[in-house]
Amino acid sequence: MEVKIFTKILRPKIGFLPKSDTATDHGLEGEINLWLATQPNIKIENITQSQSGGSFQPSTIVVSIWYK
């Protein structure tokens, strides 16, 4: 079993209140999809996602893909 870990720091918008309800992953989904497209012979066993930070600190998102 192997694991590929993707990490992205999500910079908060300037100001106290958000300007829109649209969330963005700052390109994380595209990065994951590109990696998956270059790995045609793997079998995904598990995917986990976690997030830390927020409020007054930037959020950090971590996606782990466990595969064979």
Helices and strands as residue ranges (DSSP letters): E 2-10, H 28-37, E 44-54, E 57-67
